[in-house]
Amino acid sequence: MSVITVNGKREYRKVTQLGNSLAVGIPKSITEILGISKGDELEFSLNENNELVLRPNRKNALLENMDMEMIDMLYETFSENDELLKSLKDK
């Protein structure tokens, strides 16, 4: 698994106590890349190496029956081509 850096550097945060739970702040640079904001729901999972995987929960009624790999592929494709797709909408 490759490490993606933001602006050429890794981001670190300390774990803090929030009520009965532990909390970690997500750096603004990462929230902007993921397109998440206050109130959004995130999915937590562990991969086969017990590494934490965190992703926005982008499910809706139309996508519930789709394969998660397909959803991830579509999200990545649309994210990578956002400007192109926006330019095509008015043509």
Backbone as CSV, one residue per row, in Angstrom:
resi,resn,N_x,N_y,N_z,CA_x,CA_y,CA_z,C_x,C_y,C_z
1,MET,0.844,-1.179,0.000,0.000,0.000,0.000,0.887,1.238,0.000
2,SER,0.619,2.164,-0.896,1.425,3.375,-0.952,0.873,4.428,0.000
3,VAL,1.755,5.301,0.446,1.360,6.395,1.331,1.195,7.633,0.476
4,ILE,0.033,8.252,0.577,-0.220,9.482,-0.168,0.078,10.645,0.757
5,THR,0.947,11.520,0.301,1.280,12.693,1.103,0.480,13.885,0.601
6,VAL,0.270,14.838,1.475,-0.440,16.057,1.130,0.582,17.176,1.127
7,ASN,0.698,17.846,-0.006,1.698,18.899,-0.166,3.102,18.395,0.158
8,GLY,3.381,17.139,-0.190,4.712,16.576,-0.005,5.048,16.171,1.412
9,LYS,4.082,16.132,2.324,4.395,15.732,3.698,3.299,14.829,4.254
10,ARG,3.687,14.021,5.219,2.721,13.175,5.919,2.020,13.999,6.983
11,GLU,0.785,13.630,7.290,0.018,14.328,8.320,-0.042,13.446,9.573
12,TYR,0.142,14.047,10.742,0.075,13.335,12.015,-0.888,14.060,12.948
13,ARG,-1.613,13.302,13.752,-2.501,13.868,14.757,-2.449,12.992,16.002
14,LYS,-2.657,13.614,17.169,-2.718,12.868,18.430,-4.139,12.390,18.678
15,VAL,-4.263,11.252,19.345,-5.560,10.716,19.747,-5.957,11.425,21.032
16,THR,-7.190,11.917,21.091,-7.694,12.615,22.272,-8.945,11.919,22.798
17,GLN,-9.340,12.298,24.001,-10.558,11.754,24.618,-11.719,12.681,24.289
18,LEU,-12.847,12.108,23.858,-14.066,12.866,23.580,-15.213,12.087,24.186
19,GLY,-15.603,12.463,25.402,-16.616,11.682,26.123,-16.042,10.318,26.454
20,ASN,-16.785,9.263,26.100,-16.320,7.895,26.328,-15.567,7.328,25.129
21,SER,-15.385,8.130,24.111,-14.722,7.676,22.888,-13.369,8.345,22.718
22,LEU,-12.588,7.784,21.816,-11.337,8.416,21.410,-11.593,9.152,20.107
23,ALA,-10.873,10.243,19.881,-11.091,11.055,18.686,-9.769,11.463,18.063
24,VAL,-9.796,11.647,16.755,-8.643,12.131,15.998,-9.174,13.185,15.035
25,GLY,-8.554,14.357,15.033,-8.939,15.393,14.080,-8.410,15.048,12.701
26,ILE,-9.204,15.312,11.687,-8.785,15.048,10.313,-8.262,16.362,9.732
27,PRO,-7.037,16.379,9.240,-6.469,17.612,8.690,-7.331,18.192,7.570
28,LYS,-7.426,19.513,7.525,-8.236,20.191,6.525,-7.842,19.772,5.110
29,SER,-6.552,19.625,4.865,-6.099,19.246,3.516,-6.700,17.904,3.098
30,ILE,-6.861,16.990,4.036,-7.425,15.682,3.719,-8.934,15.765,3.562
31,THR,-9.603,16.570,4.405,-11.058,16.716,4.260,-11.401,17.324,2.905
32,GLU,-10.547,18.228,2.431,-10.787,18.830,1.112,-10.626,17.810,-0.001
33,ILE,-9.610,16.955,0.099,-9.396,15.919,-0.914,-10.564,14.941,-0.932
34,LEU,-11.031,14.543,0.265,-12.130,13.585,0.364,-13.492,14.220,0.127
35,GLY,-13.553,15.542,0.189,-14.835,16.230,0.024,-15.772,16.006,1.187
36,ILE,-15.207,15.946,2.408,-16.049,15.740,3.586,-16.085,16.999,4.436
37,SER,-17.168,17.130,5.201,-17.314,18.276,6.093,-18.080,17.850,7.338
38,LYS,-18.210,18.774,8.265,-18.889,18.509,9.534,-20.265,17.898,9.272
39,GLY,-20.550,16.824,9.971,-21.842,16.157,9.839,-21.852,14.984,8.867
40,ASP,-20.829,14.866,8.013,-20.768,13.744,7.080,-20.499,12.449,7.838
41,GLU,-20.976,11.351,7.294,-20.769,10.038,7.897,-19.555,9.377,7.254
42,LEU,-18.712,8.764,8.090,-17.517,8.071,7.609,-17.617,6.585,7.919
43,GLU,-17.067,5.779,7.049,-17.009,4.332,7.247,-15.624,3.960,7.742
44,PHE,-15.553,3.190,8.837,-14.295,2.701,9.392,-14.203,1.217,9.117
45,SER,-13.020,0.759,8.671,-12.782,-0.672,8.516,-11.290,-0.932,8.678
46,LEU,-10.945,-2.195,8.810,-9.546,-2.609,8.882,-9.249,-3.459,7.661
47,ASN,-8.078,-3.246,7.052,-7.699,-4.104,5.934,-7.004,-5.358,6.470
48,GLU,-6.500,-6.170,5.563,-5.888,-7.444,5.964,-4.628,-7.275,6.811
49,ASN,-4.033,-6.072,6.823,-2.848,-5.792,7.639,-3.184,-5.058,8.929
50,ASN,-4.472,-5.065,9.297,-4.964,-4.348,10.474,-4.662,-2.854,10.421
51,GLU,-4.673,-2.294,9.216,-4.524,-0.860,9.042,-5.918,-0.251,8.923
52,LEU,-6.091,0.891,9.548,-7.380,1.562,9.521,-7.649,2.139,8.135
53,VAL,-8.830,1.852,7.627,-9.276,2.418,6.347,-10.482,3.290,6.666
54,LEU,-10.419,4.524,6.255,-11.469,5.493,6.538,-11.930,6.073,5.217
55,ARG,-13.235,6.004,4.957,-13.738,6.570,3.702,-15.110,7.186,3.934
56,PRO,-15.431,8.196,3.128,-16.756,8.795,3.238,-17.826,7.764,2.913
57,ASN,-18.937,7.785,3.648,-20.055,6.898,3.362,-20.906,7.581,2.301
58,ARG,-20.765,7.162,1.071,-21.458,7.802,-0.044,-22.616,6.943,-0.570
59,LYS,-23.113,6.045,0.263,-24.211,5.186,-0.157,-25.492,5.995,-0.314
60,ASN,-26.298,5.597,-1.263,-27.663,6.078,-1.358,-28.512,4.966,-1.940
61,ALA,-29.787,5.185,-2.087,-30.695,4.118,-2.512,-30.303,3.518,-3.856
62,LEU,-29.800,4.325,-4.775,-29.434,3.805,-6.087,-28.188,2.937,-6.053
63,LEU,-27.321,3.147,-5.067,-26.045,2.441,-5.036,-26.022,1.248,-4.088
64,GLU,-27.072,1.040,-3.311,-27.042,-0.006,-2.280,-26.761,-1.396,-2.825
65,ASN,-27.215,-1.696,-4.030,-27.034,-3.033,-4.588,-25.795,-3.163,-5.459
66,MET,-25.009,-2.093,-5.537,-23.797,-2.146,-6.352,-22.627,-2.688,-5.538
67,ASP,-21.708,-3.302,-6.225,-20.484,-3.800,-5.621,-19.651,-2.614,-5.124
68,MET,-19.107,-2.695,-3.900,-18.343,-1.592,-3.313,-17.121,-1.237,-4.148
69,GLU,-16.508,-2.218,-4.773,-15.351,-1.945,-5.632,-15.763,-1.079,-6.830
70,MET,-16.950,-1.366,-7.377,-17.463,-0.574,-8.491,-17.764,0.855,-8.042
71,ILE,-18.348,1.019,-6.870,-18.643,2.349,-6.335,-17.347,3.132,-6.151
72,ASP,-16.331,2.488,-5.572,-15.030,3.139,-5.373,-14.411,3.557,-6.709
73,MET,-14.517,2.684,-7.714,-13.965,2.988,-9.021,-14.679,4.192,-9.643
74,LEU,-16.009,4.213,-9.556,-16.773,5.339,-10.093,-16.430,6.637,-9.366
75,TYR,-16.365,6.573,-8.037,-16.046,7.768,-7.253,-14.667,8.305,-7.643
76,GLU,-13.691,7.419,-7.771,-12.336,7.834,-8.139,-12.317,8.452,-9.544
77,THR,-13.026,7.811,-10.469,-13.072,8.321,-11.843,-13.710,9.699,-11.899
78,PHE,-14.848,9.870,-11.220,-15.515,11.172,-11.220,-14.673,12.225,-10.510
79,SER,-14.005,11.846,-9.434,-13.158,12.794,-8.705,-11.987,13.256,-9.566
80,GLU,-11.355,12.323,-10.258,-10.200,12.646,-11.088,-10.577,13.505,-12.294
81,ASN,-11.821,13.383,-12.755,-12.255,14.085,-13.957,-13.302,15.152,-13.673
82,ASP,-13.318,15.655,-12.455,-14.338,16.611,-12.023,-14.417,17.839,-12.930
83,GLU,-13.283,18.458,-13.205,-13.274,19.679,-14.020,-13.754,19.395,-15.444
84,LEU,-13.317,18.294,-16.015,-13.741,17.928,-17.362,-15.255,17.721,-17.409
85,LEU,-15.783,16.980,-16.439,-17.220,16.720,-16.411,-18.017,18.007,-16.222
86,LYS,-17.535,18.903,-15.370,-18.215,20.190,-15.176,-18.223,21.001,-16.466
87,SER,-17.128,20.952,-17.218,-17.065,21.721,-18.465,-18.010,21.147,-19.527
88,LEU,-18.320,19.868,-19.458,-19.185,19.231,-20.445,-20.675,19.441,-20.171
89,LYS,-21.019,19.748,-18.927,-22.437,19.821,-18.561,-23.200,20.896,-19.320
90,ASP,-22.541,21.983,-19.702,-23.216,23.087,-20.385,-23.105,23.001,-21.907
91,LYS,-22.555,21.932,-22.417,-22.384,21.796,-23.876,-23.522,21.032,-24.488
